[in-house]
Amino acid sequence: MNNDLYSPSIGRAAVAEPVQPWRPASQFWVAIFCGPLVLTILAFLNSRKLGLPRSSQRFILVTGLLLTVLTTVIIIGSMYTFGPASGPNGIDVRARFLPRYSWQFLSLLWAAVLVRMQTPAARRYEAMSDAGYASMWKAGLWWSLVSAVVYGVPVFAAAWYFGFLEPVRP
């Protein structure tokens, strides 16, 4: 008899490995050290792992990319506004701290929104699964290198255009 009903099924079916999401609270560290682009990418990937609706995933991507553009414009705008040699040691304090602090502040606000969005799904995952969370180290390092290139190209071009790359003469 060749009926599948009576044939043994243990070992034939491939058991799918559960996809382990990252802990949502660890995205604050990504916000501080890597910025909004890496934060958006990792939050989008995590939202897919947690099973958030497509509308939430789309919101994460669109808003995160707009925030990335905004922070890049702030960095380039501060280079244009304050200039290369407007204070002691060739740079004004505002030109040095405004881009970095605005970048980190906006990233932390964005991380708070993302963690708030992902917390209910993460709690469901904790209740339904015994697997625990995956480590974010490898993905965080990889995407931070990609982010360095994505941020570096326009900022380097603006620095060259505005004269930041000329040698400082005493």
C-alpha positions as CSV (number, residue, x, y, z in Angstrom):
1,M,0.0,0.0,0.0
2,N,1.5,3.4,-1.0
3,N,-0.7,5.7,1.1
4,D,1.1,8.6,2.8
5,L,-1.3,8.3,5.7
6,Y,0.3,5.0,6.9
7,S,3.9,5.8,6.1
8,P,6.2,7.1,8.9
9,S,6.7,10.9,8.8
10,I,9.3,11.4,11.5
11,G,12.6,12.5,10.0
12,R,11.2,13.1,6.5
13,A,9.9,16.6,7.0
14,A,12.5,19.4,7.3
15,V,12.1,21.1,10.6
16,A,12.4,24.9,10.2
17,E,14.8,26.6,12.5
18,P,13.1,29.4,14.5
19,V,14.2,32.8,13.4
20,Q,15.7,34.5,16.5
21,P,15.1,38.3,16.6
22,W,17.4,40.7,18.3
23,R,16.5,42.3,21.6
24,P,14.8,45.6,20.9
25,A,16.5,47.4,23.7
26,S,19.9,46.7,22.2
27,Q,19.0,49.1,19.4
28,F,19.8,52.0,21.7
29,W,23.5,51.0,21.5
30,V,23.2,51.0,17.7
31,A,21.7,54.5,17.9
32,I,24.5,55.9,19.9
33,F,27.4,54.3,18.0
34,C,26.2,53.8,14.5
35,G,23.5,56.3,13.7
36,P,20.1,56.3,12.1
37,L,21.0,54.4,8.9
38,V,22.3,51.3,10.7
39,L,19.5,51.6,13.3
40,T,16.9,51.7,10.5
41,I,18.3,48.7,8.7
42,L,18.6,46.6,11.9
43,A,15.2,47.6,13.1
44,F,13.7,46.7,9.7
45,L,15.3,43.3,9.8
46,N,14.2,42.8,13.4
47,S,10.6,43.8,12.6
48,R,10.5,41.2,9.9
49,K,11.9,38.6,12.3
50,L,9.3,39.6,14.9
51,G,6.5,39.5,12.4
52,L,5.4,43.1,12.5
53,P,2.8,44.1,9.9
54,R,4.0,45.4,6.5
55,S,2.7,48.9,7.2
56,S,5.0,49.1,10.3
57,Q,7.9,47.7,8.3
58,R,7.3,50.3,5.6
59,F,7.1,53.1,8.2
60,I,10.4,52.0,9.7
61,L,12.1,52.1,6.3
62,V,10.7,55.3,4.9
63,T,11.0,57.3,8.2
64,G,14.5,56.0,8.9
65,L,15.8,56.9,5.4
66,L,14.3,60.4,5.7
67,L,16.0,60.8,9.1
68,T,19.3,59.6,7.5
69,V,19.0,62.2,4.8
70,L,18.1,64.9,7.5
71,T,21.2,64.1,9.6
72,T,23.4,64.1,6.5
73,V,22.0,67.5,5.5
74,I,22.7,68.8,9.1
75,I,26.3,67.6,8.9
76,I,26.9,69.2,5.5
77,G,24.9,72.3,6.4
78,S,27.0,72.8,9.5
79,M,30.2,72.5,7.4
80,Y,28.8,75.2,5.0
81,T,27.6,77.5,7.8
82,F,30.6,77.5,10.1
83,G,33.3,77.0,7.5
84,P,36.7,75.3,7.9
85,A,38.6,78.0,9.8
86,S,36.3,79.9,12.0
87,G,37.8,79.4,15.4
88,P,40.9,78.3,17.4
89,N,42.7,75.3,15.9
90,G,40.9,75.9,12.6
91,I,37.3,74.8,13.5
92,D,34.5,76.3,15.6
93,V,33.2,74.3,18.5
94,R,29.7,74.5,17.0
95,A,30.9,73.0,13.8
96,R,32.4,70.1,15.6
97,F,29.7,69.3,18.1
98,L,26.4,70.3,16.4
99,P,26.5,67.5,13.8
100,R,27.6,64.8,16.2
101,Y,25.1,65.7,18.9
102,S,22.2,66.2,16.5
103,W,23.0,62.9,14.9
104,Q,23.1,61.1,18.2
105,F,20.0,62.9,19.6
106,L,17.9,62.1,16.5
107,S,19.1,58.6,16.5
108,L,18.2,58.1,20.2
109,L,14.7,59.5,19.6
110,W,14.3,57.2,16.6
111,A,15.5,54.3,18.6
112,A,12.9,55.1,21.3
113,V,10.1,55.0,18.7
114,L,11.4,51.8,17.2
115,V,11.7,50.0,20.5
116,R,8.2,51.1,21.4
117,M,6.9,49.7,18.1
118,Q,8.7,46.3,18.6
119,T,8.1,45.7,22.3
120,P,4.7,44.0,22.0
121,A,5.9,41.6,19.3
122,A,9.1,40.9,21.4
123,R,7.0,40.1,24.4
124,R,4.9,37.7,22.3
125,Y,8.1,36.1,21.1
126,E,9.4,35.7,24.7
127,A,6.1,34.1,25.8
128,M,5.9,31.7,22.8
129,S,9.6,30.7,22.4
130,D,12.2,29.2,24.5
131,A,15.0,30.0,22.1
132,G,16.0,33.5,23.4
133,Y,17.4,36.4,21.4
134,A,20.1,36.3,18.8
135,S,23.3,38.4,19.1
136,M,23.4,41.7,17.2
137,W,27.2,42.0,17.0
138,K,27.9,40.6,13.6
139,A,25.0,42.4,11.9
140,G,25.8,45.6,13.7
141,L,29.4,45.6,12.7
142,W,28.6,44.8,9.1
143,W,26.0,47.5,8.7
144,S,28.1,50.0,10.5
145,L,30.8,49.5,7.8
146,V,28.2,50.0,5.1
147,S,27.0,53.1,6.9
148,A,30.5,54.5,7.0
149,V,30.6,54.3,3.2
150,V,27.1,55.7,2.7
151,Y,27.7,58.7,5.1
152,G,31.4,59.1,4.2
153,V,30.9,59.7,0.4
154,P,28.6,62.8,0.7
155,V,30.4,64.2,3.7
156,F,33.8,63.7,2.1
157,A,32.6,65.4,-1.1
158,A,31.2,68.3,0.9
159,A,34.4,68.6,2.9
160,W,36.4,68.7,-0.3
161,Y,34.0,71.2,-1.9
162,F,33.9,73.6,1.1
163,G,37.7,73.5,1.6
164,F,38.0,71.4,4.7
165,L,40.6,69.2,3.0
166,E,43.1,71.9,2.3
167,P,46.2,71.8,4.4
168,V,46.2,74.2,7.4
169,R,49.0,76.7,7.2
170,P,50.3,78.5,10.3
